[in-house]
């Protein structure tokens, strides 16, 4: 399964600036972020409802 940015839904396959981490709130869901959304501080929302920059 390909990873996609939680903010903009971009495919992260060739994005060297992308990152993924466990949600800081529930520590269960994986949050994926593209380089552009990371740089801009675009809000993401976890399935548990947590919102982060």
Protein Blocks (a to p, Z undefined) as FASTA:
>chain_A
ZZddfklopafklmmkbccdddfklomaccdddfklmmnopacddfkopacZZ
